[in-house]
Amino acid sequence: EEDFQVQTSEQLAQTFTNIFDIVQAVLVGIAAISLLVGGIGIMNTMYTSVLERTKDIGVMKAIGAKNSDILIIFLIESGLLGLAGGAIGVALGIGLSKSAELIARNYLGSDLLKASLSPYLIVGALIFSFVVGTVSGIMPARQASRMKPVDALRYE
C-alpha cells in the first residue's frame, strides 16, 4: 500500500504565503513592543531631565519664558532622543541586511538575496523615530511647562 500526496504549485505558494504572514505578524508584534519600551524609556529619561532642571525652569520662567517656550524645549529634546535611537537602529539594520547579503553571496554562491536600501525608507524611519520621541516626551514637557516659578526656584 503506497501513501503519497500531490501538491500543485498554487497550493505550495499558498502554504508559503501563510507561513510568511505568520512570520510578519510576529515581527510586527516584536516591533510594537520595542516601540512601547523605547517610548517608556524616553518618557522616563525626560521625567528625570525635568527633575534635574527644575531650578533652571524656574529661572527661565522668572526672566519671562512662556509655558510654550519650555514645552518646545523639552519636546525637541525628547524628539532628539528618539532620533538618536532611530539612527542607531537604522545603522544596525543596514549593517545586518548588508551582512546577510554578503553571507548569502559568499557561502551560498547566490546573488538572489539583495538588501535594497531606499533613501526614502531611511529618512522615513528617522522621521518616525523623532515623532515617537516627541510623543513620548509630551507628558514630561507639559509637567515642566506648568511649573510655577516660585516652586521651581525653591526646589532642592
N, C-alpha and C positions, 0 to 999 in steps of 0.2 A: 504494500500500500504506500503510494507516494503522496507526500504532502508538500504542496508548493503554492505560491501566490504570484499573481501577475499584477503589476502596478503600471499604470500609464504615466507618461511624463507630466500630465496635468495633476495627477494625484501626488506625485513626488514634489512638484512645485508648490502645491497646497500645503504639504507637510512642512517644507522649508519655510513657507510664509508663516505658518502657525508657530514654529519654533522661534523665528526672528521676532514675531510680535511679543512673545513671552519675554525674550531677552530684552527687547526695547522697553517693555513695561517695568522690568526690574531695574534697568538703568535709569529710567525716569524717576522711579521711587528713590533710588540712591541719590540722584541729583537734587530732588526735593528736600530730602533730609539734610544734605550738605548745605543747601541754601538756608534752611531754617537754623542750623547750627552756626553757620557763618554770620547770619543776621543777629542771632542772640549774642555771639561773641563781640560783634561791633557795638551792639547796644550796651553791653556790659563795659566795654572799653570807654565808650562815650560817657556813661554814668560816672566812671572813675575820673575821667577828664574834667567833668563838671565839678565834682567834689574837690579835686586838686586845685582848680582855678576859681573857686568861689570868691576869694578876695579880689582877683583880677576882674571878675564880672562886676563886683561891687564898685571897683574903681572906674570901670568903663561906664557904668550907669551913673555914677556920681558926676562924671565930667560930660554927660549928655548923650551917651549912646542909647538908642531906642531899642525896644524889645526886638524889633525886626532885625536890627544890626547884629545882635547877639545870636539870634536864631540862625541867621545866614552863616555866621562864622562857624557855628557848631555843625550845621548841615553840610557845609563844604568840607569840614574836617572828616566827618563820617563818610562822606562820599569818596574822599581821597583814600580813606582806609579800605573801603570796598574796592576801589580802583587798584590799589596795591595788591590786594588778594587776587583780583582778576588778572592782573599782569603776571603774577606768579603762576596762576592756573593756566593761562594761555601759553606761557613758556614751557610748563610741564607737558601740556597737551601736544604742542608742536614737537617737543623732544621725543615723547613716547610714540607719536604717529610716524615720525621720520625713522625712529629706531625699528619699528615694526616693518616699515618698508625696506629698510636696509637688511634686516634679518631674512625677510622673505626673498629678497634678491640673492643674497649670499648663500643661504642654506637650502632654500627650496629651488633656486635656479629659475625663478619665475619673476616676470615683471607685471604680473596680474594685480598685485597689491600696490596701489599708488596712494600716497597721502596727498590730498588736494586741500590746499590752504588758501582760501579766498581772503583778500584784504577786508572785504565787507564783513566776513564772518569774525575776523579778529577784532575789528573796530566795534562791531555789534556786541561781542562778548565783553569788551572793555566798558562800553556804554552801559550795558546791562549790570555789570558789577558796580559801577558808580551809582546807578539808580538803586540797587539793592542796599548799598551802604547808606545812601541818603535816606531811604525809607526806614532803615533800621535806626537811624540817628534822630528821627523826629521826636520821639518822647523825651530823650535826654536834652535835646536842644530846646524844646518847649519848657522843660523844667528850668533850664538855665536862663531863658529869656524872661521868665515870670518871677525871678527872684527880686526881692525888694532890696534896694541899695544898702539900706541901713543894716539889714540882717546879713547880707553878703559881706559887708565890711567887718562886721562883728564876729564872723565865723572864724573859729580857730582851727 
